[in-house]
Amino acid sequence: MATVAQWIEGARPRTLPNAVAPVLAGAGVAVQLGAFSWWRWLLALLLALALIVGVNYANDYSDGIRGTDTDRVGPLRLVGSGAAAPGAVRAAAFTALGTAALFGLALVASTGHWWLLAAGAACLAAAWFYTGGRRPYGYAGLGEVAVFVFFGLVAVLGTVYVQAGTVNATALGCAVAVGSFSTAVLTANNLRDIPTDRAAGKRTLAVRLGDAGTRRLYLALVTVPFAVTLAMAVATPPVLLALLAAALLPRPVRTVIGGGAGPALVPVLRDTGMAMLAWSALVTAALTATALLQG
């Protein structure tokens, strides 16, 4: 029977920046639009956190019963290690995803935009079928696309929309930047897992691109947010403050460029996630300060 500490590790708390960053960036845009609502923002944050925990438990369960995690380099997997029964992990996944659904329903009801239920259903389906079902799309190399869409575009634009009822160019820029960061985190994860995923028949994008191609993809992805920052600064110069987040990237970039593999890549996930969180916080600070000075 898994301990509390093992259940917490199985939830993969190091991935939480992927949930917090888009909602944080969305808050800054909502302030810019004069529409920030603290309680709707909080509901969006709780939704994102519950969703990512649900995704992590769902992946643990589905990969575990397929035997993909039998020989794993990264953090503890509950099913693959035998620490928890598959049924218990599946129940934890459903509980977290159900909690996310409740937060989402509350948000939709508060806005009256009932069509957003379709977006919520798509998020839940994407969470489960990433590694679940007969033909998981994560095994076909589409995981990175899904992360960019759901933890970038949908998360940022959705956070803005439930508060402001609209989105703008700044929201789109933040969505692309955060989506790129979040995809870079998954790319580093899959780079680390290329040998074991290939052996298990898991054809991730990293397996398809190969080691060298995946390293190039990671570098491109962590470059995009800073290109977006420069573009956003044309209209809102203070967002240049977000360039300071680049100070958190030299170590992970050196690891990736230097051919780091296996356990050496684990800190890359953490450092990339922290750079994403810092970028979002700095953009939000810049947008908030600008709105206050103009208001």
Number of C-alpha atoms within 10 A of each C-alpha: 10 15 10 9 9 16 18 13 15 22 24 19 14 15 20 19 23 28 26 23 31 34 32 27 30 33 32 27 32 28 22 24 19 15 17 20 15 11 11 21 21 17 20 31 22 18 26 26 24 23 24 26 26 28 25 23 31 27 24 27 28 24 20 21 15 13 12 19 24 17 15 17 17 15 12 19 26 25 27 23 14 13 16 19 16 18 11 16 24 19 15 20 27 18 16 23 28 17 18 27 20 14 22 22 17 15 25 18 13 13 15 10 13 13 9 19 16 10 15 18 13 12 21 19 13 20 25 21 19 22 24 22 10 7 11 18 19 21 19 17 18 15 22 21 15 20 24 23 20 22 27 28 24 20 30 32 26 25 31 32 22 25 27 19 13 14 20 14 11 24 26 20 20 29 29 22 30 31 32 27 31 31 27 29 26 22 24 25 19 22 28 25 25 24 19 18 21 15 12 16 12 23 19 24 22 27 23 15 17 14 17 13 14 22 23 13 17 22 16 13 19 24 16 16 26 19 13 17 24 16 16 21 15 11 11 15 15 19 23 18 17 24 17 13 21 17 10 17 17 11 14 22 18 12 16 22 14 10 12 18 18 15 13 15 22 18 16 24 20 19 19 28 27 22 22 32 24 21 30 27 22 23 27 25 21 21 25 21 17 17 16 12 8 8 8
